[in-house]
Amino acid sequence: MPDTIPVGINRENLLQAISQFDAGVSHKFADSTAYDLLHGGKRYPPKAIVGIASEVLTGIPFAPRDFKGGLESKCFGILQENGFEIVPKIDAKQKRAKMSRTQFAESYGATCRNPHWSWSFVNHEKRFVIFAEWQSHLKEQQHPRKSPATHLPLNDHQRSRHGF
């Protein structure tokens, strides 16, 4: 795999890439697999941020095949040289185990008007509903895992009810 990261990426390019990532800029990078870039309390895929910053600098779109990621990579080196922190990715099971029902649903972009009594959380942008029962009040020995959430597409009645 060639390493075509352009020379000259600076902190300003990386901050601009983070802003563009937050704004939903189109890119070809997937979510990170083992490490995240931690900035402002949020986690970002490091390779995507460097790829977007490379495009900011050169005006040429970059793709995952253009350079390597990982601890000893030029990609991570650029981030660390510019004062960014690289942290291990939180294991999905570990992360879900520590989340409340609301945090879990919000991690999928879903919201609820009254999470204290409602079981349904709606992702309006992607148009799906998460029905989640959370039994955190039970001891781990009595109920070793939380009930799985179910993603269901909205039907016509639900779309009109939720303003779609």
Secondary structure, 3 states (H helix, E strand, C coil): CCCCCCCCCCHHHHHHHHHHHHCCCCCCCCCCCCEEEEECCEEECHHHHHHHHHHHHHCCCCCHHHCCCCCCCHHHHHHHHCCCEEEECCCHHHHHHCCCHHHHHHHCCCECCCCCCCCEEEECCCCEEEECCCCCCCCCCCCCCCCCCEEEECCHHHHHHCCC
